[in-house]
Amino acid sequence: MKTSARLLWVLAVFYAVVTVVYTLWTHAALGHYEWVGIVTLALSGIFVAFVAFYLGSSAKPFRIHVLPEDRLDGEIADADPELGFFPPQSWWPFVLALAVGLIFLGISIGGWWFAYFSAPLFIIAIVGWVFEYYRGRYAH
């Protein structure tokens, strides 16, 4: 936690410096301030600082039990061995991305009929991904 907090504080300072440089640069180049970029960079720095502060303040209970990533002699094997279940292979995310891409392509070119006929592929991809582990080779 302490290492993550330090990295995020460095990132927050970076965003603060970039915000100042961007503000001065756009004012010098354009003659006016580019508010969208200034607000985006400033909020990015503020939100990263929020997370860094939270991680820094919540790291206090971990002084008794130091996390493996905070120890200098920590190994990857020292962390929690159960990280979750990761599927070996699946085509459904690709099919879902294709369906969403076709739907948005139809919307963007004004071909609502194209989006309409792509919607069943979207539904098939969602159902296929949800029920992937109920049948077939990777059934539970």
C-alpha positions in Angstrom: 0.0 0.0 0.0 2.8 2.4 0.9 4.5 1.8 -2.5 1.3 2.4 -4.4 0.6 5.6 -2.4 4.1 6.9 -3.2 3.7 6.1 -6.9 0.3 7.9 -7.0 1.7 10.9 -5.2 4.4 11.2 -7.9 1.7 10.9 -10.5 -0.4 13.6 -8.8 2.6 16.0 -8.8 3.2 15.1 -12.5 -0.4 16.0 -13.3 0.0 19.3 -11.4 3.1 20.3 -13.3 1.6 19.2 -16.7 -1.6 21.3 -15.9 0.5 24.4 -15.3 2.6 23.8 -18.4 -0.5 23.1 -20.5 -2.2 26.3 -19.2 0.7 28.5 -20.0 1.4 26.9 -23.3 -2.1 27.1 -24.6 -2.5 30.7 -23.5 0.8 31.6 -25.3 0.0 29.6 -28.5 -3.8 30.3 -28.8 -4.2 33.6 -27.0 -6.9 32.1 -24.7 -7.1 29.3 -22.2 -8.2 25.8 -23.4 -10.5 25.0 -20.5 -11.4 21.5 -21.4 -7.7 20.4 -21.3 -7.0 22.4 -18.2 -9.9 21.0 -16.2 -9.2 17.5 -17.4 -5.6 17.5 -16.3 -6.4 19.3 -13.0 -9.1 16.8 -12.1 -6.9 13.9 -13.1 -4.3 15.2 -10.6 -6.9 15.8 -7.9 -8.5 12.3 -8.3 -5.1 10.6 -8.3 -4.2 12.6 -5.1 -7.5 11.3 -3.6 -6.6 7.7 -4.2 -3.0 8.3 -3.0 -4.3 9.9 0.2 -6.7 7.0 0.8 -4.0 4.4 0.2 -1.6 6.2 2.5 -4.1 6.6 5.3 -5.4 3.0 5.0 -1.8 1.6 5.1 -1.6 2.2 8.8 -3.2 -1.1 9.8 -0.7 -2.8 7.6 2.3 -1.8 9.7 1.8 -4.9 11.8 1.3 -7.2 8.8 3.4 -5.8 5.9 2.2 -6.6 2.4 4.5 -8.6 0.2 4.9 -5.7 -2.3 6.1 -3.4 0.5 8.8 -5.8 1.7 12.3 -5.6 0.1 12.6 -9.4 0.3 9.1 -10.0 -0.9 8.5 -12.6 -3.6 5.5 -13.1 -6.0 4.8 -16.4 -4.3 4.3 -14.6 -1.0 1.1 -13.0 -2.2 -2.3 -14.5 -2.1 -2.2 -17.7 -4.2 -5.9 -17.5 -5.2 -6.2 -14.7 -7.7 -9.4 -15.8 -9.3 -10.5 -17.9 -12.3 -9.3 -16.8 -15.7 -10.7 -18.6 -18.7 -8.2 -20.3 -20.9 -9.7 -19.1 -24.2 -13.0 -17.6 -25.2 -14.2 -16.1 -28.5 -17.2 -14.4 -26.9 -15.5 -11.2 -26.0 -14.4 -10.8 -29.6 -17.9 -11.5 -30.9 -19.3 -9.0 -28.4 -16.8 -6.4 -29.5 -17.7 -7.1 -33.1 -21.4 -6.7 -32.3 -21.0 -3.4 -30.4 -18.7 -2.1 -33.2 -21.3 -3.0 -35.9 -24.1 -1.3 -33.8 -22.1 1.9 -33.4 -21.0 1.8 -37.0 -24.7 1.7 -38.0 -25.5 4.5 -35.6 -22.6 6.7 -36.8 -23.3 6.4 -40.5 -27.0 6.9 -40.0 -27.9 3.4 -41.0 -30.2 2.6 -38.2 -31.2 -0.6 -40.1 -27.6 -1.7 -39.9 -27.7 -1.2 -36.1 -31.0 -2.9 -35.9 -29.8 -6.0 -37.7 -26.6 -6.1 -35.6 -28.5 -6.1 -32.3 -29.3 -9.9 -32.4 -25.5 -10.6 -32.7 -25.1 -8.5 -29.5 -27.7 -10.5 -27.7 -26.2 -13.8 -28.9 -22.7 -12.7 -27.7 -24.0 -11.7 -24.3 -25.9 -15.0 -23.8 -22.9 -17.0 -25.1 -20.5 -15.3 -22.8 -22.7 -15.7 -19.8 -23.4 -19.4 -20.4 -20.0 -20.3 -21.7 -19.1 -22.4 -18.6 -22.4 -24.3 -18.5 -21.8 -26.5 -21.5 -19.0 -27.6 -23.8 -15.3 -28.1 -23.0 -15.1 -25.8 -20.0 -18.4 -26.7 -18.3 -18.3 -26.6 -14.5 
